[in-house]
């Protein structure tokens, strides 16, 4: 059951006891657009930016002792998987008051504030005010990031280590805004920024679990992981963060943005993964704590 009040820009699903040091977060599955939001992009283009139903796909994780955090707001309104200063200055009506650190995400139209809904399809007819963007950061971005940090810090302090799975979906083929434009994608992509954000054994275990379940899997290709796992992953400090991308063709009618016949089976598989991960974490953590220093 959710444990966060309705006013919060996220839903926090508390783990059923016994609590495990495992957090799943779904930053791109929100659907609550502000009432005064205006975009020049058609609805179908906006929906293409949505990690449709990803929070629902992982809904069984709390039953196994894991925490699940899900954004209520859309990724196309503000993207919490980007750094706060990853802003494309061409989106702004006036200069940003502090230095920006624009990355390739912004240059491809997918920064903190999205410039393009799809290739050559702008999100906005006119530039945004600094005050508008600052409000999005203050009321949506920071509360979500703060809650994720609080949960990870709490579990790290209580259990000595914490495992974080950042949950996403991906189009079955990349478009011109992606590094793999036109290519067919695997069922699952597991990312750890090439070993930076998680122990390699955890990444390998995750990829092997899905492979053994019959899924096609790649590691760090075409996704290496976004800002959330970079921010929270530090395996030397017992903080293991990976990103999991799920091919939408497994569970979604990509044209209609509705659940397909594969949804229920995939949801069961992801629940089984969550249960297996909690067991893996308990075994790994026990072995680490038992190792003499």
N, C-alpha and C positions, 0 to 999 in steps of 0.2 A: 504494500500500500504506500502511496506517496506520503511523505512526511513534511513537505514544504507547503507553506500557506499559498493560496491562490494568487496573491499579489506578486509573488516572486517570478522572475523571468525564466525559471527552470522548474522542473519537477524532479525531486529527489526520492527515489524508491529505496527505502531502508532495507537492509538485509534481514532475512529471517535468521534467528539464532541457530547455531553459533556463528557469529560474525567472522568472516574471512578477510584477510588483507588484500582484497581484490576489488577494483573499481572499474566498471564499464561506463564510458560516457559517450553520448550521442549528441554532438554539437550542431548537427545540420538537419535534424528531423523536425524542427519546429514549424508550425503553420499559422501562428497568430500574428497576422500583419497589423500594424497600427492603423487605426481608422482613417487617419489623414494621409496615408501613404499614397504617393502617386508615381507611377512608372510609365515610361513610353513603350515598354516591352509587353507583348501579348501574354496572356495567362499561361499558355502552353510553354512559352520560353521561361517564364518564372518558375513553373513547376519542374522544368528540367534541371534547375539548380538545387532541388530539394532531395535530400536523402530520404526518400519516401518510406515511411513505416519502419525505419531502422530501429527506433526505440521499441516498437512492438516486436520486432524480430528478436530482440534481446530481453524480452519481458520476463522470461523464466529465470534469469540470472539471480535476482534477489532470493528466490526460493532455495538456492544452493548456498546462501551466505554472502553473496557479493552485493555491493552497492551499485545502483544504476542511476546515473544523472542524465537528464535529457533537457535540451533547450526548448523553450516554448516559442521563441521568435524565429523567423526564417533566416537562414544563412545568407540569402540575397539581400537582407536588410543590414545586417552586420555579421561578419564572420569571426567567431571566437577562436577559430583555428588559424588565425593570422596574428602576427605581432601588432601591438597597438599603434606602432608608428609606420606600419606598412600601408601607407595611404598614397594613392595616385594624386599628385597635386593638380592634375588637369580636371579632376572632379570638383574642385573647390572654387567657390566664388571669390574667396580672398585667401591670402597666405595663411598657412598653418602657423600657430604661434610658437612652436618649438621645432627643432630639426626633425626631418623625416628620414626613415631608412627604407626607402622603397625597394622591394625585391622583384624577382621575376614574376611572382604571382600578380602583383599590381600591373606590371608591364604587359601581362597577358589578359588583363581585365578582371582579375579575380583576387584583388587585395582585400584589405579589411572592409572597405566599402566597394562593392562590386560595380565595375564600370560597364561590363558587357554581360547580358543574360546568355547570349549565344554568340558565335562569331558574327561580327558586323552588326550586332543588334544591341544598341545602347540601352542601358537601364533608365537613363534620365534624359529629359529634353533640355534641361538647363543645369548649371552647376549648383552644388549644394552649399549651404552656408556652413561656416565653421561651427556655429552654435548648434546646428542640426546634428552634425557628426559627433560633436562633443556630448550631446544628450544621449545618442545611441551608445556611446562608450560608457557613459556614467550609469545609465539605467539598465543596460542589457549586458554588455560585454564584461564589465568589471564584476558585477554580481555573480555571473556564471563562473568566471575564472576564479573568483575568490572562493566560491563553494567547492569547486573541484580541488583547489589547493588545500582547503580545510580538511576535506575528507582524506586526501592522500597523506597529509601531515599527521592527522589523527591515527590512521592505521599504521603508518611508519613508526610512530612513537610507541604504539601499543604492541606491535608485533615484531618490530625490529627490521621489517622490510615491507614493501608494498608492490603490488603488480597492477598495472593500469593498462586497460585496453580501450583505445580510442576508436569508435565504431563509425563506419561510413558505408556508403554504397557508391558504385561507379557505373556509368553508362557501359553498355556491352561493347561499344566501340568508342575510341577517342575521337574528339572533334578537333578543329583547327586551333582551339584554345589550349589543347593538351599536348604534352610532349610526344604522345604516341598517336597522333592524328591518323584516323582511318584504320587502325589496327584492331583486330579482335582481341579482347581481353580474357584472361583466365577467370575461373570462378572466384578465386580468392587471391588477394595480394596482402602479404604481411610485411610491414615496414618497421625498421628500427634505425633509420638514418645511417645505414651501413655499419651497424654495430655500436652507434653512439649512445642510444637511449635505453638499451636493455641488454642483459646478459645474452650472449649468443646461444646458449643452451635453451633459454626461454623462447627465443625466436624460432630456433630449429624445432623445438618440441611443438610449437603452435603450427608451423608449416606441415610437420609430419602428421599431426592429428588430423588436419583437414585432408591431406593426401590419402591417408589410410581410410578416410571416410568416403573416398571416391571423388573428391573435388580436384580440379586442376589448380595448382598453386604456383605463384611466383613470389620471390622475396625481393623487396626494394625495386621492383620493376613492374609497371612504370611509376609507381609512387614510392618515395623514400620516407614520407612522413611529414606532417605539418608542424606548426609551431607548438601545439599542445604537448606532443611527446618530446619535442626539444626542450621545452620549459620544464617538464616534470620528470624526464628520464635521466637518471644518473646511477648506473649500475654499481659504481664504486661506493655509493651511499645506500645501497639496498633499495633503490627506486628504479623499477623496471617498467618502461612505457613502450608499448607497441601500437601500431595502427593496423586495423583490419578493414580492408575494402572488399565489399561483396558485389559481385556482378548482378546488376538489376535483372538481367534476363532469367535469373534463377527463381525470382519470386514476383516479378512485376510485369504488367503490360506496359511497355515503355512508351507507347503512343497514347494510351488512355490514362496512365498514371493510376491504375487500379491493381489490386492484388491479383496475382495469377494463381493457377492451380498449384503451383509449387510453394506457395507461401507457408502453409501449415507444416509441410515436411522440413523446410528450411528452418522454421522457428524451432521445431523439435531438435534438429541437429545443433542449433546454436545453444539451446538449453543443455544439451548433452555436453557440448564443449565447455560451457560455464561450470558444470558439475565436475568435469574432468580437470579443468584448470584449478578449481579449489582444491581438489585432491593433490594435484601436482604441486601447488603452492605449499600446502601443509607439509608434504614430504620434503620438498626442497628447503623450506624454512627450518624444519626440524633438523635436517642434516647439517645446515649451516650453523645453527646454534650449538650443535653438538661437537663441531670441529674445534679443537684447541687452537688458541691464538698464540 
